Amino acid sequence: MAMIVSNTLNKEKSLDSQECTTMEQQKELDHKVNKLKKSVQEIEQDIQVLEDLQYEYDFKRKTLEGQVEAETKGQTTTEFQHEEMAIRQMFTVLNIKREVMIKEIANVLTLAEQIQLTLISDELPEWKRRQQMACIGGPHNTCLDQLQSWFTVVAESLQQIRQQLKKVQELVQKFTYNNDPLTLSKSQLDEQATSLFKNLILNSLVVERQPCMPTHPQRPLNLTFFLNPPPVKWEQLSKVISWQFSSVTKRALNSEQLRSLADKFLGHEAQDDPEALVYWNTVSRTSVECGGSLLQCICEHLELTKIYVLDIWNDGYIRGFLSEERAKALLRDKLPGTFLLRFSENRHCGGITITWVEHSKDGEPVMHSTMPHTLYTMNRIPLPVFIRDFTVTAGDKDPVNPLIYLYPDIPRDVAFGRYYTSASDALGGMNENLGQFYSMSGRVLVGSVDSTTK
């Protein structure tokens, strides 16, 4: 009896020790996850600082070059030398900040990789073990809340980093130089972020409560079945996607938008077949056109709608998922200046593209599209303000706003007038001089447009 009691107490002590160790490990993991989230937010701010510094340097550099070429009167060689030295010092600071930016992103990806390894190699197997114990009558400690929270933060952080790397690419396109740290390292970091995101998604497909087998009512099916999900009918998947929008907004997806999505998931020939099957590799596969998976793009469009254009979406003013071809067909017979708003189809997942129609001299309709107005730009320029103050130029003509009627025939200010006041407030009083604001952000609205942008 004494031996039995002793062994029991030793086993209990061992279990208590394991429990304490597990709690410490989870506490440390939670700390790392919070650090990851904070670091990504700091990089967001640093990119903005870098963008402003780059604009200031590029402006002063070009100004000095223009003065030298024009041989400005009244300015001595000494003054030019002082300005040139100041610009060189600014370049040094700019180069250092670009180096620091790349190191920060690299460090964040390293931290994300460490966390992901712990989640996939330790935490997820431990959850699976608890599932197995529950199958044979063990304690039902199989809650996924904490595990889901960690996976979600890492996934969102990786997505934000990928968006930040797109912003880095935009900075490079505006200004670069020999041995530019951004140019040298961007591609490698982009591949690393994409690889980590894919690996995380592929290893996070679990279910909290598994169905039971008929022959063993208390035992769930083998978990592997859920790690390789079977195909789903488009009729079912389309309802889920539409429900996602209706649960966040007041407006579900209409039949036209669902047909556009069906074309992407199934192909044009099968888009009208509700019984057509959608396979997981189709949903998760990265598209060259979108710059991400179809599922990812849908989620980012939903996020943009929820944060920046919820009221406009609920008003029915955004056509949403609409192909470029369908947009052209809708606008072809409309008055010049008629425009519509649709989700972007190219690499800018989470963006609004404005497509409008003009008429050539011989009366033929000509279509134009803006570059997508993304999560980044909407944070600085609300969509109604962008529409109201958008202008283009042609040759020596004065800038004009080509956006006159919201499809089908609603005057622009009638559709968006009620948003102008709040939109101006959102800019912090900068709306009085939007031209300067856009120029400072590197997005000058007076200029040519892309006739082929999707």
Contacts in CASP RR format, 6 or more apart in sequence:
PFRMAT RR
TARGET T0000
AUTHOR 0000-0000-0000
METHOD contacts of the structure
MODEL  1
MAMIVSNTLNKEKSLDSQECTTMEQQKELDHKVNKLKKSVQEIEQDIQVL
EDLQYEYDFKRKTLEGQVEAETKGQTTTEFQHEEMAIRQMFTVLNIKREV
MIKEIANVLTLAEQIQLTLISDELPEWKRRQQMACIGGPHNTCLDQLQSW
FTVVAESLQQIRQQLKKVQELVQKFTYNNDPLTLSKSQLDEQATSLFKNL
ILNSLVVERQPCMPTHPQRPLNLTFFLNPPPVKWEQLSKVISWQFSSVTK
RALNSEQLRSLADKFLGHEAQDDPEALVYWNTVSRTSVECGGSLLQCICE
HLELTKIYVLDIWNDGYIRGFLSEERAKALLRDKLPGTFLLRFSENRHCG
GITITWVEHSKDGEPVMHSTMPHTLYTMNRIPLPVFIRDFTVTAGDKDPV
NPLIYLYPDIPRDVAFGRYYTSASDALGGMNENLGQFYSMSGRVLVGSVD
STTK
22 126 0 8 1.000
25 122 0 8 1.000
26 123 0 8 1.000
26 146 0 8 1.000
29 115 0 8 1.000
29 118 0 8 1.000
29 119 0 8 1.000
29 123 0 8 1.000
29 150 0 8 1.000
30 150 0 8 1.000
32 111 0 8 1.000
32 114 0 8 1.000
32 115 0 8 1.000
32 118 0 8 1.000
33 115 0 8 1.000
33 150 0 8 1.000
33 153 0 8 1.000
33 154 0 8 1.000
35 111 0 8 1.000
36 108 0 8 1.000
36 111 0 8 1.000
36 112 0 8 1.000
36 115 0 8 1.000
36 153 0 8 1.000
36 154 0 8 1.000
36 157 0 8 1.000
37 153 0 8 1.000
37 157 0 8 1.000
39 104 0 8 1.000
39 107 0 8 1.000
39 108 0 8 1.000
39 111 0 8 1.000
40 108 0 8 1.000
40 157 0 8 1.000
40 160 0 8 1.000
40 161 0 8 1.000
40 164 0 8 1.000
42 104 0 8 1.000
43 101 0 8 1.000
43 104 0 8 1.000
43 105 0 8 1.000
43 108 0 8 1.000
43 161 0 8 1.000
43 164 0 8 1.000
44 160 0 8 1.000
44 164 0 8 1.000
46 97 0 8 1.000
46 100 0 8 1.000
46 101 0 8 1.000
46 104 0 8 1.000
47 101 0 8 1.000
47 164 0 8 1.000
47 167 0 8 1.000
47 168 0 8 1.000
47 171 0 8 1.000
49 97 0 8 1.000
50 94 0 8 1.000
50 97 0 8 1.000
50 98 0 8 1.000
50 101 0 8 1.000
50 171 0 8 1.000
51 167 0 8 1.000
51 171 0 8 1.000
51 441 0 8 1.000
51 442 0 8 1.000
52 440 0 8 1.000
53 90 0 8 1.000
53 93 0 8 1.000
53 94 0 8 1.000
53 97 0 8 1.000
54 94 0 8 1.000
54 171 0 8 1.000
54 174 0 8 1.000
54 175 0 8 1.000
55 440 0 8 1.000
55 442 0 8 1.000
56 90 0 8 1.000
57 87 0 8 1.000
57 90 0 8 1.000
57 91 0 8 1.000
57 94 0 8 1.000
57 175 0 8 1.000
58 174 0 8 1.000
58 175 0 8 1.000
60 83 0 8 1.000
60 86 0 8 1.000
60 87 0 8 1.000
60 90 0 8 1.000
61 87 0 8 1.000
61 91 0 8 1.000
64 80 0 8 1.000
64 83 0 8 1.000
64 84 0 8 1.000
64 87 0 8 1.000
67 75 0 8 1.000
67 80 0 8 1.000
68 80 0 8 1.000
95 181 0 8 1.000
98 180 0 8 1.000
98 181 0 8 1.000
98 182 0 8 1.000
99 181 0 8 1.000
101 168 0 8 1.000
101 181 0 8 1.000
101 182 0 8 1.000
102 181 0 8 1.000
102 182 0 8 1.000
102 184 0 8 1.000
102 185 0 8 1.000
102 186 0 8 1.000
102 189 0 8 1.000
105 161 0 8 1.000
105 164 0 8 1.000
105 165 0 8 1.000
105 168 0 8 1.000
105 189 0 8 1.000
106 185 0 8 1.000
106 189 0 8 1.000
108 157 0 8 1.000
108 161 0 8 1.000
109 161 0 8 1.000
109 189 0 8 1.000
109 192 0 8 1.000
109 193 0 8 1.000
109 196 0 8 1.000
112 154 0 8 1.000
112 157 0 8 1.000
112 158 0 8 1.000
112 161 0 8 1.000
112 196 0 8 1.000
113 192 0 8 1.000
113 196 0 8 1.000
115 150 0 8 1.000
115 154 0 8 1.000
116 154 0 8 1.000
116 196 0 8 1.000
116 199 0 8 1.000
116 200 0 8 1.000
119 147 0 8 1.000
119 150 0 8 1.000
119 151 0 8 1.000
119 154 0 8 1.000
119 200 0 8 1.000
119 203 0 8 1.000
120 199 0 8 1.000
120 200 0 8 1.000
120 203 0 8 1.000
123 147 0 8 1.000
123 150 0 8 1.000
124 147 0 8 1.000
124 203 0 8 1.000
124 204 0 8 1.000
124 206 0 8 1.000
127 142 0 8 1.000
127 144 0 8 1.000
127 147 0 8 1.000
127 206 0 8 1.000
128 206 0 8 1.000
128 223 0 8 1.000
130 139 0 8 1.000
130 141 0 8 1.000
130 142 0 8 1.000
131 142 0 8 1.000
131 210 0 8 1.000
131 220 0 8 1.000
131 223 0 8 1.000
133 139 0 8 1.000
134 140 0 8 1.000
134 141 0 8 1.000
134 142 0 8 1.000
135 218 0 8 1.000
135 219 0 8 1.000
135 220 0 8 1.000
136 219 0 8 1.000
137 218 0 8 1.000
142 208 0 8 1.000
142 209 0 8 1.000
143 208 0 8 1.000
144 206 0 8 1.000
144 208 0 8 1.000
151 200 0 8 1.000
151 204 0 8 1.000
154 200 0 8 1.000
155 197 0 8 1.000
155 200 0 8 1.000
155 201 0 8 1.000
155 204 0 8 1.000
158 193 0 8 1.000
158 196 0 8 1.000
158 197 0 8 1.000
158 200 0 8 1.000
159 197 0 8 1.000
159 296 0 8 1.000
159 300 0 8 1.000
161 193 0 8 1.000
162 190 0 8 1.000
162 193 0 8 1.000
162 194 0 8 1.000
162 197 0 8 1.000
163 375 0 8 1.000
163 376 0 8 1.000
165 186 0 8 1.000
165 189 0 8 1.000
165 190 0 8 1.000
165 193 0 8 1.000
166 347 0 8 1.000
166 348 0 8 1.000
167 376 0 8 1.000
168 182 0 8 1.000
168 186 0 8 1.000
169 186 0 8 1.000
171 182 0 8 1.000
172 180 0 8 1.000
172 182 0 8 1.000
172 183 0 8 1.000
172 186 0 8 1.000
174 442 0 8 1.000
176 182 0 8 1.000
176 183 0 8 1.000
194 286 0 8 1.000
198 284 0 8 1.000
198 286 0 8 1.000
201 284 0 8 1.000
202 284 0 8 1.000
205 226 0 8 1.000
205 227 0 8 1.000
205 229 0 8 1.000
206 223 0 8 1.000
206 226 0 8 1.000
206 227 0 8 1.000
207 226 0 8 1.000
210 220 0 8 1.000
210 221 0 8 1.000
210 223 0 8 1.000
210 226 0 8 1.000
211 220 0 8 1.000
211 221 0 8 1.000
212 218 0 8 1.000
212 219 0 8 1.000
212 220 0 8 1.000
212 221 0 8 1.000
213 219 0 8 1.000
213 220 0 8 1.000
213 221 0 8 1.000
228 280 0 8 1.000
229 280 0 8 1.000
231 277 0 8 1.000
231 278 0 8 1.000
231 279 0 8 1.000
231 280 0 8 1.000
232 277 0 8 1.000
232 278 0 8 1.000
233 274 0 8 1.000
233 275 0 8 1.000
233 276 0 8 1.000
233 277 0 8 1.000
233 278 0 8 1.000
234 262 0 8 1.000
234 265 0 8 1.000
234 266 0 8 1.000
234 270 0 8 1.000
234 273 0 8 1.000
234 274 0 8 1.000
234 275 0 8 1.000
234 276 0 8 1.000
234 277 0 8 1.000
234 278 0 8 1.000
235 274 0 8 1.000
235 275 0 8 1.000
237 265 0 8 1.000
237 278 0 8 1.000
238 253 0 8 1.000
238 258 0 8 1.000
238 261 0 8 1.000
238 262 0 8 1.000
238 274 0 8 1.000
241 253 0 8 1.000
241 258 0 8 1.000
241 261 0 8 1.000
241 298 0 8 1.000
242 252 0 8 1.000
242 253 0 8 1.000
242 258 0 8 1.000
243 252 0 8 1.000
244 298 0 8 1.000
244 302 0 8 1.000
245 251 0 8 1.000
245 252 0 8 1.000
245 253 0 8 1.000
245 302 0 8 1.000
245 305 0 8 1.000
246 252 0 8 1.000
246 253 0 8 1.000
248 302 0 8 1.000
248 305 0 8 1.000
248 306 0 8 1.000
249 305 0 8 1.000
249 306 0 8 1.000
249 310 0 8 1.000
249 313 0 8 1.000
249 314 0 8 1.000
250 314 0 8 1.000
251 313 0 8 1.000
251 314 0 8 1.000
251 316 0 8 1.000
253 261 0 8 1.000
253 321 0 8 1.000
256 319 0 8 1.000
256 322 0 8 1.000
256 326 0 8 1.000
257 319 0 8 1.000
257 320 0 8 1.000
257 321 0 8 1.000
257 322 0 8 1.000
258 321 0 8 1.000
259 271 0 8 1.000
259 272 0 8 1.000
260 321 0 8 1.000
260 322 0 8 1.000
260 323 0 8 1.000
260 326 0 8 1.000
261 298 0 8 1.000
261 321 0 8 1.000
262 270 0 8 1.000
262 271 0 8 1.000
262 272 0 8 1.000
262 276 0 8 1.000
263 271 0 8 1.000
263 323 0 8 1.000
264 294 0 8 1.000
265 278 0 8 1.000
265 282 0 8 1.000
265 283 0 8 1.000
265 294 0 8 1.000
266 273 0 8 1.000
266 276 0 8 1.000
266 278 0 8 1.000
270 276 0 8 1.000
282 294 0 8 1.000
283 293 0 8 1.000
283 294 0 8 1.000
283 295 0 8 1.000
284 293 0 8 1.000
284 295 0 8 1.000
285 293 0 8 1.000
285 294 0 8 1.000
286 292 0 8 1.000
286 293 0 8 1.000
287 293 0 8 1.000
287 294 0 8 1.000
287 297 0 8 1.000
289 345 0 8 1.000
289 346 0 8 1.000
289 347 0 8 1.000
289 454 0 8 1.000
290 296 0 8 1.000
290 297 0 8 1.000
290 345 0 8 1.000
290 346 0 8 1.000
290 347 0 8 1.000
290 349 0 8 1.000
291 297 0 8 1.000
291 347 0 8 1.000
291 349 0 8 1.000
292 347 0 8 1.000
292 349 0 8 1.000
296 349 0 8 1.000
297 349 0 8 1.000
297 350 0 8 1.000
300 349 0 8 1.000
300 350 0 8 1.000
300 351 0 8 1.000
300 375 0 8 1.000
301 320 0 8 1.000
301 321 0 8 1.000
301 343 0 8 1.000
301 349 0 8 1.000
301 350 0 8 1.000
301 351 0 8 1.000
303 350 0 8 1.000
303 375 0 8 1.000
304 350 0 8 1.000
304 351 0 8 1.000
304 352 0 8 1.000
304 374 0 8 1.000
304 375 0 8 1.000
304 378 0 8 1.000
305 313 0 8 1.000
305 318 0 8 1.000
307 375 0 8 1.000
307 378 0 8 1.000
308 375 0 8 1.000
308 378 0 8 1.000
308 379 0 8 1.000
308 382 0 8 1.000
308 383 0 8 1.000
309 318 0 8 1.000
309 352 0 8 1.000
309 378 0 8 1.000
309 383 0 8 1.000
311 419 0 8 1.000
312 318 0 8 1.000
312 341 0 8 1.000
312 383 0 8 1.000
312 384 0 8 1.000
312 416 0 8 1.000
312 419 0 8 1.000
315 415 0 8 1.000
317 341 0 8 1.000
317 406 0 8 1.000
317 415 0 8 1.000
317 416 0 8 1.000
318 341 0 8 1.000
318 342 0 8 1.000
318 343 0 8 1.000
318 352 0 8 1.000
319 327 0 8 1.000
319 340 0 8 1.000
319 341 0 8 1.000
319 342 0 8 1.000
319 407 0 8 1.000
320 341 0 8 1.000
320 342 0 8 1.000
320 343 0 8 1.000
321 342 0 8 1.000
321 343 0 8 1.000
322 340 0 8 1.000
322 342 0 8 1.000
322 343 0 8 1.000
323 345 0 8 1.000
324 345 0 8 1.000
324 355 0 8 1.000
324 369 0 8 1.000
324 454 0 8 1.000
327 340 0 8 1.000
327 342 0 8 1.000
327 355 0 8 1.000
327 367 0 8 1.000
328 355 0 8 1.000
328 367 0 8 1.000
330 340 0 8 1.000
330 407 0 8 1.000
331 338 0 8 1.000
331 339 0 8 1.000
331 340 0 8 1.000
331 355 0 8 1.000
331 356 0 8 1.000
331 357 0 8 1.000
331 365 0 8 1.000
331 367 0 8 1.000
331 407 0 8 1.000
332 357 0 8 1.000
332 365 0 8 1.000
333 365 0 8 1.000
334 357 0 8 1.000
334 405 0 8 1.000
334 407 0 8 1.000
334 408 0 8 1.000
334 409 0 8 1.000
335 404 0 8 1.000
335 405 0 8 1.000
335 409 0 8 1.000
336 357 0 8 1.000
336 358 0 8 1.000
336 359 0 8 1.000
336 404 0 8 1.000
337 356 0 8 1.000
337 357 0 8 1.000
337 358 0 8 1.000
337 402 0 8 1.000
337 403 0 8 1.000
337 404 0 8 1.000
337 405 0 8 1.000
338 356 0 8 1.000
338 357 0 8 1.000
338 404 0 8 1.000
338 405 0 8 1.000
338 406 0 8 1.000
338 407 0 8 1.000
338 408 0 8 1.000
338 409 0 8 1.000
339 354 0 8 1.000
339 355 0 8 1.000
339 356 0 8 1.000
339 357 0 8 1.000
339 402 0 8 1.000
339 403 0 8 1.000
339 404 0 8 1.000
339 405 0 8 1.000
339 406 0 8 1.000
339 407 0 8 1.000
340 354 0 8 1.000
340 355 0 8 1.000
340 356 0 8 1.000
340 406 0 8 1.000
340 407 0 8 1.000
341 352 0 8 1.000
341 353 0 8 1.000
341 354 0 8 1.000
341 383 0 8 1.000
341 406 0 8 1.000
342 352 0 8 1.000
342 353 0 8 1.000
342 355 0 8 1.000
343 350 0 8 1.000
343 351 0 8 1.000
343 352 0 8 1.000
343 353 0 8 1.000
344 350 0 8 1.000
344 351 0 8 1.000
344 352 0 8 1.000
344 353 0 8 1.000
344 372 0 8 1.000
344 374 0 8 1.000
344 453 0 8 1.000
344 454 0 8 1.000
345 353 0 8 1.000
345 454 0 8 1.000
346 372 0 8 1.000
346 453 0 8 1.000
346 454 0 8 1.000
348 371 0 8 1.000
348 372 0 8 1.000
348 374 0 8 1.000
350 372 0 8 1.000
350 374 0 8 1.000
350 375 0 8 1.000
351 372 0 8 1.000
351 373 0 8 1.000
351 374 0 8 1.000
351 375 0 8 1.000
352 372 0 8 1.000
352 373 0 8 1.000
352 378 0 8 1.000
352 383 0 8 1.000
353 369 0 8 1.000
353 370 0 8 1.000
353 371 0 8 1.000
353 372 0 8 1.000
353 373 0 8 1.000
353 453 0 8 1.000
353 454 0 8 1.000
354 369 0 8 1.000
354 370 0 8 1.000
354 373 0 8 1.000
354 387 0 8 1.000
354 390 0 8 1.000
354 403 0 8 1.000
355 367 0 8 1.000
355 368 0 8 1.000
355 369 0 8 1.000
355 370 0 8 1.000
356 367 0 8 1.000
356 368 0 8 1.000
356 369 0 8 1.000
356 402 0 8 1.000
356 403 0 8 1.000
357 365 0 8 1.000
357 366 0 8 1.000
357 367 0 8 1.000
357 368 0 8 1.000
358 365 0 8 1.000
358 366 0 8 1.000
358 368 0 8 1.000
358 402 0 8 1.000
359 365 0 8 1.000
359 366 0 8 1.000
360 366 0 8 1.000
366 451 0 8 1.000
367 451 0 8 1.000
368 402 0 8 1.000
368 449 0 8 1.000
368 450 0 8 1.000
368 451 0 8 1.000
369 449 0 8 1.000
369 450 0 8 1.000
369 451 0 8 1.000
369 452 0 8 1.000
369 453 0 8 1.000
369 454 0 8 1.000
370 390 0 8 1.000
370 449 0 8 1.000
370 450 0 8 1.000
370 453 0 8 1.000
371 449 0 8 1.000
371 450 0 8 1.000
371 453 0 8 1.000
372 453 0 8 1.000
373 381 0 8 1.000
373 383 0 8 1.000
373 386 0 8 1.000
377 386 0 8 1.000
377 441 0 8 1.000
377 443 0 8 1.000
378 386 0 8 1.000
380 427 0 8 1.000
380 437 0 8 1.000
380 441 0 8 1.000
381 427 0 8 1.000
381 434 0 8 1.000
381 437 0 8 1.000
381 438 0 8 1.000
381 441 0 8 1.000
381 443 0 8 1.000
382 419 0 8 1.000
382 422 0 8 1.000
382 423 0 8 1.000
382 426 0 8 1.000
382 427 0 8 1.000
383 423 0 8 1.000
384 416 0 8 1.000
384 417 0 8 1.000
384 419 0 8 1.000
384 420 0 8 1.000
384 423 0 8 1.000
385 420 0 8 1.000
385 423 0 8 1.000
385 424 0 8 1.000
385 427 0 8 1.000
385 431 0 8 1.000
385 434 0 8 1.000
386 445 0 8 1.000
387 403 0 8 1.000
387 412 0 8 1.000
387 416 0 8 1.000
388 401 0 8 1.000
388 412 0 8 1.000
388 413 0 8 1.000
388 416 0 8 1.000
388 417 0 8 1.000
388 420 0 8 1.000
389 401 0 8 1.000
389 434 0 8 1.000
389 435 0 8 1.000
389 445 0 8 1.000
390 401 0 8 1.000
390 402 0 8 1.000
390 403 0 8 1.000
390 445 0 8 1.000
391 399 0 8 1.000
391 400 0 8 1.000
391 401 0 8 1.000
391 445 0 8 1.000
391 446 0 8 1.000
391 447 0 8 1.000
392 399 0 8 1.000
392 400 0 8 1.000
392 402 0 8 1.000
392 446 0 8 1.000
392 447 0 8 1.000
392 448 0 8 1.000
392 449 0 8 1.000
393 399 0 8 1.000
393 400 0 8 1.000
393 446 0 8 1.000
393 447 0 8 1.000
393 448 0 8 1.000
399 446 0 8 1.000
399 447 0 8 1.000
403 412 0 8 1.000
404 411 0 8 1.000
404 412 0 8 1.000
405 411 0 8 1.000
405 412 0 8 1.000
406 412 0 8 1.000
406 415 0 8 1.000
406 416 0 8 1.000
423 431 0 8 1.000
424 431 0 8 1.000
427 434 0 8 1.000
427 437 0 8 1.000
430 437 0 8 1.000
431 437 0 8 1.000
434 445 0 8 1.000
435 444 0 8 1.000
435 445 0 8 1.000
435 446 0 8 1.000
438 444 0 8 1.000
438 445 0 8 1.000
END
